């Protein structure tokens, strides 16, 4: 039964691609920072055992006593797992390598695909009044990624502007379709964002053309450029918007955030 006394929950977006090195964590951190910059209250869920999103936001290992694993396993409630970052309006649930054993440890749990969804639906989330929850998924289609998609309203897919970029995307789309059919009928693809784009490079232009020909309006108009500042920012434990606010990477992620917000507004108007 729906509890009508509760405020509407945040929009939950999984940032997913089973291929590594496509800019997934970079997109999660910087899209979150760009949304936070315009006043949105953002929670980032680090669901990757490598914990790169946590490191990239300055959460050292000593400050990861309560993690995403504790949240999905039921050993911690949201107020214990969520912590503030150095970025205004941006919070995080950090990750450690504990998550790497999730596939084995959760296999006997009948609700293993719904653990993150249930954790994010707890009444303890209400006090934070988040506008968006962004989930940084691991680079595989394992139980953690399935949990993210079952919990999510939408999926953003970073797509690297390199050869074979579209290969493997069909498997991700198939997984999203299966999740829709079995566990989360409302899951939608928010969009595919081209990353590491170099407009001077013929290959990047070809990947863009192929992506738009095959996926149409699913491809965001905003493209994330190859940018040295984007590469440097994680080593300073900060989003690129903090590290170099005027860089091309910062400008691109601000544009992506605005495109996401505008798309949300258009969908809500259609429903109304």
MOTA-V478532 format. One record per helix or strand of 2 or more residues. SS is the DSSP state (H for helix, E for strand). FROM is the first residue (numbers start at 1). TO is the last residue. Records with the same first field share a line. If there is no record, write none. Layout:
SS = FROM-TO, FROM-TO
This chain:
E = 11-15, 42-46, 83-84, 90-93, 132-136, 154-160, 188-195
H = 24-37, 52-56, 61-63, 68-73, 78-81, 97-105, 115-120, 123-128, 143-151, 169-182, 202-218, 228-236, 240-243, 248-271
